[in-house]
Amino acid sequence: MAHTTVLGGRLVLRPARSKQPPLRLTRRGRIVLVVLPMFVATLALLVAWAGFAAPARAGSEHLVGPGTAVTVTVQPGDSLWTIAADRVPDQDPRVTISQIRELNGLRGSRVLPGEQIMVPVTS
């Protein structure tokens, strides 16, 4: 409800003052107000970093197509390096090892004698 006041011989209407106290943040409220945006920003940065750090496989030129690999039985004393150098001599062994690991789902570079692995062939 408005209040009327006489000011300089005129009747002036003034809005009624609110009975509610001004909004005040508690300590917990201030923490939430600061920490929540920082958490969201950190999460966004981590997602962006993961997107840039993940290897791009779709356009990789080192991937081997279907039907361009042969099965090789690992002999005693063989390593991925020796197999890659012997089977694909015209390519950098590191690239061939990467292809062998991808073809066979290997996490490491250790192979055991008698194990059969897929090795890319040169075209």
C-alpha positions as CSV (number, residue, x, y, z in Angstrom):
1,M,0.0,0.0,0.0
2,A,1.3,3.5,-0.8
3,H,1.9,6.2,1.7
4,T,0.9,9.8,1.2
5,T,3.2,12.6,2.2
6,V,2.8,16.4,1.9
7,L,6.0,17.8,0.4
8,G,6.2,21.5,-0.5
9,G,2.5,21.9,-0.4
10,R,1.8,19.0,-2.6
11,L,0.5,15.6,-1.9
12,V,3.0,12.9,-2.9
13,L,2.4,9.2,-3.1
14,R,5.3,7.0,-2.1
15,P,5.3,3.3,-2.5
16,A,5.2,1.3,0.7
17,R,8.5,-0.1,1.9
18,S,9.0,-3.8,1.7
19,K,8.8,-5.6,5.0
20,Q,11.2,-8.3,3.8
21,P,14.9,-7.9,4.9
22,P,17.5,-7.7,2.1
23,L,18.8,-11.0,0.8
24,R,21.9,-12.2,2.6
25,L,24.1,-15.1,1.6
26,T,25.3,-17.5,4.3
27,R,28.8,-18.9,4.3
28,R,27.5,-22.1,2.7
29,G,25.7,-20.1,0.0
30,R,28.9,-18.1,-0.8
31,I,30.9,-21.3,-1.1
32,V,28.3,-22.9,-3.4
33,L,28.2,-19.7,-5.5
34,V,32.0,-19.8,-6.0
35,V,32.7,-23.6,-6.0
36,L,29.9,-24.7,-8.4
37,P,31.0,-22.5,-11.3
38,M,34.6,-23.5,-10.7
39,F,33.6,-27.2,-10.8
40,V,31.7,-26.7,-14.0
41,A,34.6,-24.8,-15.7
42,T,37.0,-27.5,-14.6
43,L,34.8,-30.2,-15.9
44,A,34.5,-28.4,-19.3
45,L,38.3,-28.0,-19.5
46,L,38.7,-31.8,-18.8
47,V,36.2,-32.7,-21.5
48,A,37.9,-30.3,-24.0
49,W,41.4,-31.7,-23.1
50,A,40.2,-35.3,-23.5
51,G,38.8,-34.4,-26.9
52,F,42.1,-32.9,-28.0
53,A,44.3,-35.6,-26.4
54,A,42.4,-38.6,-27.8
55,P,44.0,-40.1,-30.9
56,A,42.2,-39.4,-34.1
57,R,41.6,-42.8,-35.6
58,A,39.1,-42.0,-38.3
59,G,41.6,-40.3,-40.6
60,S,44.7,-42.2,-39.6
61,E,46.9,-43.1,-42.5
62,H,48.5,-46.0,-40.7
63,L,45.4,-48.2,-40.3
64,V,45.3,-51.5,-42.1
65,G,42.2,-52.4,-44.2
66,P,40.4,-55.7,-44.1
67,G,42.2,-58.6,-46.0
68,T,45.6,-56.9,-45.9
69,A,47.1,-58.9,-43.0
70,V,48.5,-62.4,-42.6
71,T,48.7,-64.7,-39.6
72,V,52.2,-65.2,-38.2
73,T,53.2,-67.7,-35.5
74,V,55.7,-66.2,-33.1
75,Q,59.0,-68.1,-33.0
76,P,61.4,-68.3,-30.0
77,G,63.5,-65.1,-29.9
78,D,61.0,-63.1,-31.9
79,S,59.8,-59.7,-30.8
80,L,57.3,-57.3,-32.4
81,W,60.3,-55.3,-33.7
82,T,61.9,-58.3,-35.5
83,I,58.6,-59.4,-36.9
84,A,57.8,-55.9,-38.1
85,A,61.3,-55.5,-39.7
86,D,61.2,-58.9,-41.4
87,R,57.6,-58.8,-42.7
88,V,57.3,-55.2,-43.7
89,P,60.9,-54.1,-44.5
90,D,59.9,-51.0,-46.5
91,Q,58.1,-49.4,-43.6
92,D,59.3,-47.9,-40.3
93,P,59.0,-50.8,-37.7
94,R,57.4,-48.5,-35.2
95,V,54.5,-47.9,-37.6
96,T,54.2,-51.6,-38.3
97,I,54.3,-52.4,-34.5
98,S,51.5,-49.9,-34.0
99,Q,49.5,-51.6,-36.7
100,I,50.2,-55.1,-35.2
101,R,49.1,-54.0,-31.8
102,E,45.9,-52.5,-33.2
103,L,45.1,-55.5,-35.3
104,N,45.5,-57.9,-32.4
105,G,44.2,-55.7,-29.6
106,L,47.6,-55.8,-27.8
107,R,48.2,-53.4,-24.9
108,G,51.9,-54.1,-24.5
109,S,54.6,-55.2,-26.9
110,R,55.3,-58.6,-25.5
111,V,54.5,-61.7,-27.6
112,L,55.1,-65.3,-26.6
113,P,56.5,-68.1,-28.8
114,G,53.7,-70.1,-30.4
115,E,51.3,-67.2,-30.3
116,Q,49.6,-66.4,-33.5
117,I,49.3,-62.7,-34.4
118,M,48.0,-60.7,-37.4
119,V,50.7,-58.8,-39.3
120,P,49.9,-56.3,-42.1
121,V,51.3,-57.0,-45.5
122,T,52.7,-54.4,-47.9
123,S,50.8,-53.5,-51.0
